[in-house]
Amino acid sequence: MGHAEPDIAELFAPLRPAQASDVVLNEARQVLSHVREPIDAELWGSDMIGALSGGDQAGADVMTELARSLVPAVEMKATPEALGLLRVLGAIGSTELKATATAAAERLTVQGVADPDWAATIGSPTIGKCWHYSDVGGRQESVTVSFGYGASEHALSVLIDHGKGGKIKDAWVDDAEGLLDKTWMAADNDPLIVFEAIEPADAAARLAKAVAAGECPSKPDEADDLTAHRALLRARVH
């Protein structure tokens, strides 16, 4: 888990989804066969979708293209990596993409293609502890939600800039183990930081409002993070 590798953006950015099936499947063959945790498959898929979006913050057009062009092309291959890719798209895609990819995946399983081990749980993590912290003036706020797949937990954090209309400045994923305690200790030692545990419904409302407001990265690495994690963030919010 962690920040996006730059090479996937270079690999997919010149392509539109209708042109990308062979390249995406080749990448899926190399990556998904080594994936053991659902979150790692989701992170790869989110990074791939972000690269194919070509910087489009809305992402709706690329999701529609994926549903209408990539999914049918991938289904025709009927390989294990094709099924794995469809499961990923079914977990983190838009409503249309989820439905299309999941239906295609089920057809492949009927044909006897074997699902990856993580297929049964991907896209359905349990929700754990949630918290947020901000500067005392409330200009910027970080909201974190922990999610679990069995004993493995990850944390999705989103930096919101209230000075710019509540838009999202950055987003990233970390290992959740010990993160709450580390964050609390850091905030407790800084009188300029306000820290608070919050309920999942509160976290969901804050994140949904931020997603609706848009994005405002100010540095290249923040823009890269948002591109790579946008699909996963929206799937978790929904």
N, C-alpha and C positions, 0 to 999 in steps of 0.2 A: 504494500500500500504506500501511498505518498503522492508526490507531485508527478505530473505527466512527463514522460520521456519525450524529448523534442522530435525524435526520428519518426514517430507515428504521424505527426502533423505534416512533416515533409513528404511522407509516403502517400498520404491520402488527399492532402490539400489540393493538388492539381486536378483531382477527379471529381466528377459528379457521381451520385449513387448509381445511376443507370450504367455507368462505365466501370464501376468499381468491383463487381462481383468476384472476378478472378483474383484481384489483388487482396481484397478483404478475406476471401477464403484461404488464400495462401498464408496470410498473417494469422488467421484463426487456426490453421493447421499447426503452425509453429508455436503459438502461444497457448491455446486452450488445452492441448494435450498435457501441458505441464501444470495447469491450474488445479488446485485442490480445494480452494475456498470460494464460495459464491461471490464474496465481495471482490476478489481479484478478477473474476470474470466480468463483473459489473464495471469495475474501474477500466478494464481494457475496452469494453464496449462503449462506455461513456466517452473515453478518449477518442475512439474511432469515429463516433458520431460527431463529436466536436470538430474533428479534423475535416470531415466531409461537409460540415456546415459552412466552411469557408468564412468564418467570422460572423455568421448570421446569429445575432443574439436570440431572436425569436425561436429559431430551430424548427418551426412548424413546417416550412417547405421541405427541409431535408428529411424530416420524419415521414412526410407524405411520399416523397420520392423513394425512400427506403421500402415503404410498404408496397408500393406499386411496381417497383423495378427490381430492387435487390432481393427481396423475399422470394418472388417467383424463380429468379435465376438461381438462388441458393438452394431452394427446394429441389430443383431439377437435378442437382448434383447427388443428392441422397447419400451423403457421406457422414461419418461421425462429426467432422468439423462443421459441416453444414448444419447438422442438428444442434450442435453446441452454440453456433452463432444465432440460430433462430431462438433458442432458449434465452440468450442474452438480450436480444432485441425484444422478446416478449416480456422481459423483466423491467427494462428501463426505457422503453419507447413510449411514444404518445399513445393515446387510447386506440387510435386506428392501427398503429404499428404493432402494439401489443396483441390486438385481436388477430391481425393478419399473420404475424409471426407465430403465435401460439397455435393457430389452426394448421399452419404448414408443418410445424413441429409434430403435432399429433398425427398427421398423415404419414410422416416419415417413420414414426414409431410403429405404426400399423404395418409398414413395409418391413419391419424388422431391424431398423437402424437403432443401435444402442445409445441410450441417453448417457451423458456424463454423470458422474456420481453426485454432482451438486445440483442437478436439474430439478430435483423435487423441492428444493428449498429456495432457490434463487428468486429474488424479488419479494420475498416474504419474511424479512427478519423480524425478530421481536424488538420492541422499543424499550430501551433502558433509561438511565438517568439523563436528565436534561438540565442545562444551566446556561447562564449568560453573564457577561461582565461588560462594563463600559467605563469610559472616563467619567469623572464626576460631573462634567458638563453635559454628558449625554450626546456628545457629537458623533462618536463611533461606538458600535456595540458588536460584540461577538456572541453568536448563539451556537451552542453545541448540543447535538443529540447523539446519544450512543445507541447503537443497534447491535443485535446479536444473532449469529447463526450458531446455535448450540453454545458451546463453551467459548467460541471465538467472538470477540466483540470489537467493533470499530466505531470511531466517532467522526461524525460529519460536522465540521465547523464552518460558519459563514460570517464574514465580516461585513457589517452594514454601516454605511456612512449616512447618518441622519442630517449632516450638513449639506448633503446632495440629494435630498428628497427621499432618504431611506433606501437608496439603491445599494446593490451588492458590490462590494469592492474586491472581495476575494473569497475563495472557498477551497477547502482542502479536507483530506481524510487522514486520520491517524489511528494507530492502535489505541483502543480505549482503556487498556489496563493501566491503572494508576494515573490516568490523565486528569480526572476530576480532582484528586488530591493535590497533584502538582499545580493545577490551575488555582485551586483555593489557596494554597500556600503562597503562591506568587502574588495573588491579589491581596491576601492578608498583610503582606509586607509592604504594600504600596498604598499609601493613603489617598492617592488620586484615582484608584480603581474601585468600582462598585461591583461586587460579585453576589450572585443570587442563584440558588437552585430554583427551577421552574417546572411546572407540570408539562407533560407532552402536548396537551391541547394548547397551552400558551406558546410553547416553542413552535408548534405547527402554524399558529396564527401569525407569529412574528415572521416566520420564514415565507409563508404564503404572501404576506404583504410585501416583503422585500423582493420576491420573485416578480410580483406584479409591477413593482416600481422600476425594475430594469437593472442595468449594470453600470458601474463607474470605475473600472480599474484605472489606476494612475501610473502603474509600472508594467513593463513587459511581462514579468513573471506572474503578476496578478492576472493579466489578460490570459496568459497561458493556462493558469489554474482554472479560471472560469470556463474557458473553452473545454478543457478536459473533464471537468466535473459537472457541467451544466445539466446533462441528461440524467445523471445519477441524482443530483440535487432535486430536480423536478419530480423524478419518480418517487423519491422519499417523501417529499411534501405531499404529493397526491396520495 
